[in-house]
């Protein structure tokens, strides 16, 4: 049994009950923590420690609120996590942390599959797992009900690449504020989040370079601006926001889901996602015999194995290779 100072004004008590380790918030001073530890010792010795009551005090809804407050201070993905936690609270909100079972989590996952993909459920499961682990570290939970929960195995999507004809049709069917976003994706390979987060001070039109500082793997990435993108950016109107892409009212765009869906529908293109524009960028570079290491750096992949997905030549290139043997 021990009292440990985690940080200034934050003490934890550490003890064992029925052979299991228990950590609990002890207070803001060592004196408070030592008093609580002595109280727990007496309760254990006299058999009065009610573990169910101890872990039934914190409801999931209350813990989620404090979890998000802390998450907001250091996570760049806070907005996405906030949406995920909202779905979790809708299901688990009125349950005490210690009363949530593995079966409850499985029920949640099955219910969510009626609305979202397995990939989305996997992302929500990751957040839920982190929440339970945080609760354990804070002494609000003894063990996580996530121990036997496994992620769904996702079959890798085939790479969908736009033809030049489809690109023309898509742009023709797009509204004015969507067109420069599509052109940016096709000529930089940037992720949608990176594009919507793009600021004017990230763009050097004199040196023709985009500097991305907020990326998926937290590595700074430099992307050259080609002539087509440069001409496009010249006509993007600055409306007072430091963000490059704004809606018709001058507000920074946070989502293009509806606009892109409508453009795809009007263009009559099937089975296309915005992320496929990134696939198109990479595949076109490979087909132009651009070095795969260069493609990796432009895409911002941490592992070249990820980039290798685009190195498979299209059927017409395979046929050209075989035809070369005729000589």
C-alpha positions as CSV (number, residue, x, y, z in Angstrom):
1,X,0.0,0.0,0.0
2,X,1.4,3.4,-1.0
3,X,0.7,7.0,-1.7
4,X,2.1,8.3,-4.9
5,X,2.3,11.9,-6.2
6,X,1.5,11.9,-9.9
7,X,1.9,15.6,-10.3
8,X,1.6,18.8,-8.2
9,X,-1.7,18.7,-6.4
10,X,-2.5,15.2,-7.6
11,X,-2.0,12.1,-5.3
12,X,-3.0,8.5,-5.9
13,X,-3.4,5.7,-3.3
14,X,-2.4,2.2,-4.3
15,X,-3.6,-0.9,-2.5
16,X,-4.8,-4.5,-3.1
17,X,-8.2,-6.0,-2.5
18,X,-8.8,-9.7,-2.9
19,X,-5.5,-10.0,-4.7
20,X,-6.3,-7.3,-7.2
21,X,-4.5,-4.0,-7.4
22,X,-6.6,-0.9,-6.8
23,X,-5.6,2.7,-7.6
24,X,-7.7,5.6,-6.5
25,X,-7.5,9.4,-6.5
26,X,-6.4,10.4,-3.0
27,X,-6.7,14.1,-3.0
28,X,-4.7,17.3,-3.6
29,X,-2.4,16.8,-0.6
30,X,-0.3,13.9,0.7
31,X,-2.2,14.3,4.0
32,X,-5.5,13.8,2.3
33,X,-4.2,10.8,0.4
34,X,-2.7,9.2,3.6
35,X,-6.0,9.7,5.4
36,X,-8.0,8.0,2.6
37,X,-5.4,5.1,2.4
38,X,-5.7,4.5,6.2
39,X,-9.5,4.5,5.8
40,X,-9.3,1.9,3.0
41,X,-7.0,-0.2,5.1
42,X,-9.5,-0.3,8.0
43,X,-12.4,-1.0,5.6
44,X,-10.5,-3.9,4.0
45,X,-9.4,-5.3,7.4
46,X,-13.0,-5.2,8.8
47,X,-14.5,-6.5,5.5
48,X,-16.5,-3.3,5.0
49,X,-15.1,-2.2,1.6
50,X,-17.9,-2.3,-0.9
51,X,-16.2,-2.5,-4.3
52,X,-19.5,-2.3,-6.1
53,X,-20.5,0.9,-4.4
54,X,-16.9,2.3,-4.8
55,X,-17.0,1.9,-8.6
56,X,-20.7,2.6,-9.0
57,X,-20.3,6.2,-8.0
58,X,-19.1,7.5,-11.4
59,X,-21.6,7.4,-14.2
60,X,-20.3,7.1,-17.8
61,X,-21.9,10.4,-18.8
62,X,-20.1,12.3,-16.1
63,X,-16.8,10.7,-16.8
64,X,-17.2,11.3,-20.6
65,X,-17.6,15.0,-19.8
66,X,-14.4,15.3,-17.8
67,X,-12.6,13.1,-20.4
68,X,-13.5,15.4,-23.2
69,X,-12.4,18.5,-21.2
70,X,-8.9,17.0,-20.9
71,X,-8.9,15.7,-24.5
72,X,-9.6,19.2,-25.8
73,X,-6.4,20.5,-24.3
74,X,-4.0,18.3,-26.2
75,X,-5.7,16.3,-29.0
76,X,-5.8,17.7,-32.5
77,X,-8.5,15.1,-33.3
78,X,-10.7,16.5,-30.6
79,X,-13.7,17.4,-32.9
80,X,-13.8,13.8,-34.3
81,X,-13.5,12.4,-30.8
82,X,-16.2,14.6,-29.5
83,X,-18.6,13.2,-32.1
84,X,-17.7,9.6,-31.1
85,X,-18.1,10.2,-27.4
86,X,-21.5,11.7,-28.0
87,X,-22.6,8.3,-29.6
88,X,-21.1,6.5,-26.6
89,X,-22.9,8.7,-24.1
90,X,-26.2,8.1,-25.9
91,X,-25.8,4.4,-25.2
92,X,-23.8,4.1,-22.0
93,X,-24.6,7.5,-20.4
94,X,-26.7,6.4,-17.4
95,X,-24.6,3.4,-16.6
96,X,-22.0,3.5,-13.8
97,X,-18.5,2.8,-15.1
98,X,-18.1,-0.3,-13.0
99,X,-21.4,-1.8,-14.2
100,X,-20.6,-1.7,-17.9
101,X,-20.0,-5.3,-19.2
102,X,-18.4,-6.8,-22.2
103,X,-21.8,-7.8,-23.4
104,X,-23.0,-4.2,-23.2
105,X,-20.1,-3.2,-25.5
106,X,-20.9,-5.9,-28.0
107,X,-24.5,-4.8,-28.0
108,X,-23.4,-1.2,-28.7
109,X,-21.2,-2.4,-31.6
110,X,-24.0,-4.4,-33.2
111,X,-26.4,-1.5,-32.9
112,X,-23.9,0.9,-34.5
113,X,-23.4,-1.4,-37.5
114,X,-27.0,-0.6,-38.5
115,X,-25.8,3.0,-39.1
116,X,-22.1,3.0,-39.8
117,X,-19.3,0.9,-41.3
118,X,-17.1,-1.6,-39.4
119,X,-14.2,0.9,-39.8
120,X,-16.2,3.5,-38.0
121,X,-17.1,1.1,-35.2
122,X,-13.5,0.2,-34.9
123,X,-12.6,3.9,-34.4
124,X,-15.3,4.2,-31.8
125,X,-14.0,1.1,-30.0
126,X,-10.5,2.6,-29.8
127,X,-11.8,5.7,-28.1
128,X,-13.9,3.7,-25.7
129,X,-10.9,1.5,-24.8
130,X,-8.9,4.6,-24.1
131,X,-11.6,6.0,-21.9
132,X,-11.8,2.9,-19.8
133,X,-7.9,2.8,-19.5
134,X,-8.0,6.4,-18.4
135,X,-10.6,5.6,-15.8
136,X,-8.4,2.9,-14.4
137,X,-5.4,5.2,-14.2
138,X,-7.6,7.7,-12.3
139,X,-8.7,5.1,-9.9
140,X,-12.4,5.2,-11.0
141,X,-12.4,1.6,-12.4
142,X,-10.7,-1.6,-11.4
143,X,-10.5,-3.4,-14.7
144,X,-11.6,-2.7,-18.3
145,X,-14.5,-4.6,-19.9
146,X,-12.7,-4.2,-23.2
147,X,-10.2,-7.0,-22.6
148,X,-12.0,-9.5,-24.8
149,X,-13.2,-7.0,-27.4
150,X,-11.5,-7.4,-30.8
151,X,-11.5,-5.1,-33.7
152,X,-13.4,-6.0,-36.9
153,X,-11.1,-7.3,-39.6
154,X,-11.5,-4.8,-42.5
155,X,-11.0,-6.0,-46.0
156,X,-8.7,-3.5,-47.8
157,X,-10.6,-1.4,-50.3
158,X,-9.6,-1.7,-53.9
159,X,-8.0,1.4,-55.2
160,X,-10.4,3.5,-57.2
161,X,-8.9,5.9,-59.7
162,X,-10.7,8.6,-61.6
163,X,-10.2,8.7,-65.4
164,X,-9.6,12.0,-67.0
165,X,-13.1,11.9,-68.4
166,X,-14.6,11.3,-64.9
167,X,-12.5,14.1,-63.5
168,X,-13.9,16.5,-66.1
169,X,-17.5,15.3,-65.4
170,X,-17.0,15.7,-61.6
171,X,-15.6,19.2,-61.9
172,X,-18.4,20.2,-64.2
173,X,-21.0,18.9,-61.7
174,X,-19.4,20.6,-58.7
175,X,-20.5,23.9,-57.1
176,X,-18.0,26.7,-57.2
177,X,-16.6,26.4,-53.7
178,X,-16.0,22.6,-54.2
179,X,-14.1,22.8,-57.5
180,X,-10.8,24.3,-56.0
181,X,-10.9,21.7,-53.2
182,X,-11.1,18.8,-55.8
183,X,-8.3,20.3,-57.9
184,X,-6.2,20.7,-54.8
185,X,-6.7,17.0,-53.9
186,X,-5.9,15.8,-57.4
187,X,-2.7,17.9,-57.6
188,X,-1.3,17.5,-54.1
189,X,-2.6,14.1,-52.8
190,X,-3.5,15.9,-49.5
191,X,-6.1,14.3,-47.2
192,X,-9.5,16.1,-46.9
193,X,-8.7,17.2,-43.4
194,X,-5.4,18.7,-44.4
195,X,-7.1,20.6,-47.3
196,X,-9.9,22.0,-45.1
197,X,-7.4,23.0,-42.5
198,X,-5.1,24.7,-45.0
199,X,-4.2,28.3,-44.2
200,X,-3.0,31.0,-46.4
201,X,0.2,31.2,-44.4
202,X,0.9,27.6,-45.4
203,X,1.1,28.6,-49.0
204,X,4.1,30.3,-50.6
205,X,3.1,31.4,-54.0
206,X,6.5,32.9,-54.8
207,X,8.4,29.6,-54.1
208,X,5.4,27.5,-55.2
209,X,5.3,25.4,-52.1
210,X,2.7,24.3,-49.5
211,X,4.0,23.6,-46.0
212,X,1.8,21.3,-44.0
213,X,2.5,21.4,-40.2
214,X,-0.6,19.6,-38.9
215,X,-0.5,16.1,-40.5
216,X,-1.7,12.7,-39.6
217,X,1.7,11.5,-38.4
218,X,2.7,14.9,-37.0
219,X,5.6,15.3,-39.6
220,X,6.0,18.5,-41.5
221,X,5.4,17.9,-45.2
222,X,6.3,20.1,-48.2
223,X,4.3,19.8,-51.4
224,X,5.3,21.7,-54.6
225,X,2.5,23.7,-56.3
226,X,2.2,22.9,-60.0
227,X,0.8,25.4,-62.6
228,X,-2.7,24.1,-62.6
229,X,-3.0,24.4,-58.8
230,X,-1.3,27.8,-58.8
231,X,-3.8,29.2,-61.3
232,X,-6.7,27.7,-59.3
233,X,-5.5,29.2,-56.0
234,X,-5.2,32.7,-57.7
235,X,-9.0,32.7,-58.1
236,X,-9.8,31.6,-54.6
237,X,-11.2,34.6,-52.9
238,X,-9.7,35.7,-49.5
239,X,-12.7,36.5,-47.3
240,X,-10.9,37.6,-44.1
241,X,-10.5,34.1,-42.7
242,X,-7.0,32.7,-42.4
243,X,-8.4,29.4,-43.9
244,X,-8.1,29.0,-47.6
245,X,-11.4,27.3,-48.3
246,X,-14.6,28.9,-47.1
247,X,-18.3,28.6,-48.0
248,X,-20.4,31.2,-49.8
249,X,-20.9,33.1,-46.5
250,X,-17.2,33.4,-45.9
251,X,-17.1,30.8,-43.1
252,X,-14.3,28.2,-43.0
253,X,-15.6,24.9,-44.4
254,X,-15.8,22.1,-41.9
255,X,-17.4,19.5,-44.2
256,X,-18.0,18.9,-47.9
257,X,-19.8,15.6,-47.5
258,X,-23.1,16.8,-49.0
259,X,-21.6,19.0,-51.7
260,X,-19.3,16.1,-52.9
261,X,-22.1,13.5,-52.7
262,X,-24.3,15.8,-54.9
263,X,-21.5,16.4,-57.4
264,X,-20.9,12.7,-57.8
265,X,-24.6,12.1,-58.2
266,X,-25.0,14.8,-60.9
267,X,-21.9,13.6,-62.7
268,X,-23.2,10.0,-62.8
269,X,-20.0,8.6,-61.4
270,X,-20.3,5.4,-59.4
271,X,-18.3,4.1,-56.4
272,X,-16.2,7.2,-55.7
273,X,-15.2,8.7,-52.4
274,X,-13.3,11.9,-51.8
275,X,-10.3,9.9,-50.6
276,X,-10.1,8.3,-54.1
277,X,-8.8,11.7,-55.3
278,X,-5.7,11.0,-53.2
279,X,-5.5,7.5,-54.8
280,X,-5.8,9.1,-58.2
281,X,-3.0,11.5,-57.5
282,X,-0.6,8.7,-56.4
283,X,-1.5,6.3,-59.2
284,X,-1.0,9.0,-61.9
285,X,2.5,9.7,-60.5
286,X,3.4,6.0,-60.5
287,X,2.1,5.7,-64.1
288,X,4.4,8.7,-65.0
289,X,7.3,6.6,-63.7
290,X,7.8,8.9,-60.7
291,X,10.1,7.4,-58.1
292,X,8.0,5.6,-55.4
293,X,10.1,7.2,-52.6
294,X,9.1,10.6,-54.0
295,X,5.4,9.6,-54.1
296,X,5.7,8.3,-50.5
297,X,7.1,11.7,-49.3
298,X,4.4,13.7,-51.2
299,X,1.6,11.5,-49.6
300,X,3.2,11.7,-46.2
301,X,3.3,8.0,-45.6
302,X,5.4,6.8,-42.7
303,X,5.9,3.4,-44.3
304,X,6.7,2.8,-47.9
305,X,4.7,-0.4,-47.8
306,X,1.6,1.8,-47.7
307,X,2.7,3.6,-50.9
308,X,3.4,0.3,-52.6
309,X,-0.3,-0.2,-53.0
310,X,-0.2,2.2,-55.9
311,X,2.7,0.5,-57.7
312,X,0.6,-2.1,-59.4
313,X,0.3,-1.1,-63.0
314,X,-3.0,-0.7,-64.8
315,X,-4.0,-3.6,-67.2
316,X,-3.0,-1.5,-70.3
317,X,0.5,-1.1,-69.0
318,X,0.8,-4.9,-68.3
319,X,-0.3,-5.5,-71.9
320,X,2.2,-3.1,-73.3
321,X,4.9,-4.9,-71.2
322,X,4.0,-8.3,-72.7
323,X,3.7,-6.9,-76.2
324,X,7.3,-5.6,-75.9
325,X,8.4,-9.3,-76.1
326,X,7.2,-9.6,-79.6
327,X,10.4,-8.0,-80.8
